[in-house]
Amino acid sequence: MKINLIQYIIKRIPSSFFIRAVELMESEYFEAHQVAERYEEPERYRVRGQLRHYGLNRALRAGASEAGLVSKSLHTSPKGDRYSIVIADDIHFGRVSVPFHCNRARPSKYRYAIANVNSRFESTNGSLFEEPAVIPSDGMGCLIVTVNPPRFEPQSVPSNIIVGVPYTNLRGWHLFEPISTILAAYNKPTEINVPDLAWVKLKKQLDDCE
């Protein structure tokens, strides 16, 4: 399934989105670290996390806009915060950060909504007492995942930036691959068809003999 999901993504998303998103996210990550260094602990830890959150949301939207994709900043329900979403063809991208030791996305209403589209990738158990759920026939929900380094390591860059296709319950992933792997799929070597000249040469020799 992994190969099929990657192909689904690269056929619909320009590679420039991933390239620019990584550049901007790494820049925002570094800037958050620089500002947070002005504070002492425990404030430094909280400030760094908040600056990362808002800076990475901004980077995701900016990367999408530069690649010609639709990006939005929507209110959570109930209101109190905002989240970023990118729409490209029938793929919806959100964003999440995870700690180094655990790759599960934190549950939230909007992440569940993004992940719900992926129900068509999951097996279903029928019930005699319930109406079957309506399963989408197309589309995909993805999360751009920044992996935070352990606290004893430098905090100026993320440990990794990953493209994830989450389970509908957000407890695992159908796809969880570094963006570098996704970008490599855009650059598969092109097959070169070399014409077979042997038959042409042989045919000429036969004609000369006649």
N, C-alpha and C positions, 0 to 999 in steps of 0.2 A: 504493500500500500504506500510506503514511504515514497518510492519513485513516482508513483502516479500522482500523489499529492504535490510533489515538487513540480512536476510537469504542469499540473493544473495551475499552479501559481505563476510560473514563468511565462505561460502563454497569455496571461491576463494582466500582468504587472510589469511595467518597464523597469529594467535593472537600475535605472537612474534613481528610482525611489529608494531602493535599499542602500545604494552607494551614498546618497546624500543624507539619508536618515542616520546612517552610522556616523558620518562625519559630524553632523550637528549634535547627535546624542553624546558623542565622546567630548565635544567641546562644552556642552552644557554640564556634563559630569565633572569636568575639570574645573569649570567656573564655580560650581557649587562647592567643591572642595576648597578652593581658594578663599571664598567668602567665609565658609564655616571655620577656617583656621583662625579667624579673628576672635573666635569665642573660646571660652574654657569649657571643659566638661562639667556638668552633663549637657549644657546647652548646645555644645558643638554637634553632638550626635543628632539631636532633634532638628537643629537648623539645617544640617547637611541633608537629612532625609527630606525635609520640606522643599528645599531648593532643588534637589534632584527631581522630585515629583513634578513640580511645575515646569522646570526647565526641560525635562524629557517630553512632557506633553507638548510644549511649544515646538520642540525639535521635530516631533512626529508630524505635526501639522505643517510646519515649514517644508520638510522634506517632501511631503505629499504635494503641496502647492507647486513647488519647483518642478515636480515631475508631471504636472498637469492633472493630478487626481483631486477628488473632492475631499475636503477635510472640514470637520465641524468640532466645535467645543460646546458640549451639551451639559445641562444641569442634571445633577443626580436627583433621584426621587426617594425621600423628600429632599428639597433643596438644601444646600449647605456646602456643596463642592461642585466641581465641574470635571468632566472627563473628555478626552479627545477620541475621535473616531475618524478613520479614513475609509472612503468608499471607492473601490476600483472594480469596475465591471460588476460581477456578482460576489466579490470578496469584500468582507468588512474586517478592518484591522482596528484593534484596540491596543492598549499598552499596559504592561505590568512590570514591577520589579520583584525579584525573588532573592532570598538569601542564598549564599553559596552552598549551604548544606541541604537545601530543600527546594525542589523546582515546582512545587504546587503553586498555582495562582491563587491569590487571596480571593475568597468569594465576594461578589458584589452583584447587584441586580443587572448592571449593564454588561458585566463579563458573562453572566449566565445567558443573557440575551444574545450575545455574540456567539457563544458556544453552542446554543440551541440549534443553530443551522447545521451543525455537524452531526445531528442525530441520524442522518442518512448513512453515515459511516459505521454506525453501531448496530449490533444485532438487537432484536427486540423479542421479548417473551410475551406471547399473546395471553390474554386473560379471558375467561368465559363470562366474567362479570363486568368488564369495563369496555367502553368503546375504544377501538384502536386509535392511537395517537396519529395525528396528521404529520407525516414525515416530509420535509421539503425535498423536492426532486433535484434541486441544483443549489449552487451557492456554497460558500465556505466562510467560517469565522476564524480569524487568526488573531494572535496576540504577539506583538513585538516585546520580547522579554529581555530586560537587562538583568544580568546576574551580578549582584553586589559582592565585592570581595569580603573575605573574613576581616574582622575588625583589627587583627594584628598585622594585616597587609596594607600596602599603600592604598589610599582611597581616591586617588585622582583619576583612575580609569576603571570602567567596569571589567569584571572578570571575563564576561562574554556578552554578546548581543545575539539573540536567538529568535528564529521564527517558529512559533508554536501553533499547532492546530489542536485546541483542547477538547477533551471529552466534555459532554454536556454537563456532567457533574463537577467539572473542574478538578477532578482528582487524578488526572493523568493526561497524556498527550497522544494523539494519533501521529503527530509529527513534532519533533523537537530538535531542530537542527540549527547550527550557527549560520548566520547570514552569509558567511564566507562559502558555505556549502551550497546555499541557494544561488549565489552569484556564479559559482563554478559551473552550475548547470546551464547558464546562459552561453557558456563558452566551450561547448562540446566541439571537438575537432570535426570539421566538415569533410565528408568523404569526397575524394577526388576521383572522378571517373576517367580512367586512362583508356583511350580507344585502343582496341586490339588491331594492330597494324599487320599482324602476321598473315591473316587471310588475304589482305590486300596485296601484300608482297608476293605471296604464293600464287595468287591469281594472275599477277603480271608476268611471273616467270612461265606459267603455263601458256599464257597467250603468246609470249615470245617464242616458245618451243613450236607452237603450231605455225 
